[in-house]
Amino acid sequence: MEREIEVMRMIDTFLFDLDGTLLPVDTNKMLDEYFLSLTKKLSPLFDPHFLFKSLYSASMDMINNLDPNKTNEEAFFDSFLKKVNYPKEELDVLFEDFYLNDYKELGKNIKANEYVKKSLEILKEKGYTLVLATNPVFPRIAILERLRWAGLNESYFDFITTYENMHFCKPHIQYYEEILKVINKKPENCYMVGNDVEEDLIAFKLGMKTFLIEDYMINRNSKDIVATQKGSYKDLFEFVCSFKEGGKNL
């Protein structure tokens, strides 16, 4: 009990994953729908099968990039443009139109979870630093749209990871190191909340505490689950209610 109190006393920052965590969705299904929708949007320019493979391959190149001097956006387009051989300026226009219009349709049947918003509001009121630690493989415009599907907006967060401002992706530990550097926090002061055993719980290796959301849990390789806390959305809500004002959990 004394150890738990000591841990809570040190926490002043919460990092939240988005897909399958703040946004109650099957992440794999959503990604499939995303790739199909984007492929359809660009199909007048490219063979759909070739385009789908190119988008997926470039996305994997971005995820695996560990060059600290290259943003995720740069890593994606460096790979994608080599495959499709098409002017980036024209693609930028098409991508923006896609995210402003077609992309919104993907969220029309998603229902927000009431405990998500309540949990964030409580932490915000108590003065905690909040980070949207979504895998930064999407542009900011797409991430803000998915936040709206969750009944949230950017004002809840002190920092949001996007493919424009990050140089690493999950599950690389460098992703979490970069966040800590940007927000100027130590890992022992942070709680990472997510649903992916591989991508989110890896933050534990830096010294962060972790909360595994089990409602939409992803455990691709059936790994042993090592989490400080785990439970449902309701459990998360009850957990954050137990915290006092940020950094004052004495």
Protein Blocks (a to p, Z undefined) as FASTA:
>chain_A
ZZmmmmmmmpcbdcddfehplpccdfklmmmmmmmmmmmmmmmmpcfklmmmmmmmmmmm
mmmpccfkbcfklmmmmmmmmmnopafklmmmmmmmmmmmmmmmmmmmpccdfklmmmmm
mmmmnopacdddbdffbcfklmmmmmmmnopafklpmbdcdfklpcbdcfbfklmmmmmm
mnopafklpccddfbfklmmmmmmnopacdddfklgccfkopacddfbgcdfklmmmmmm
mpccehiaZZ
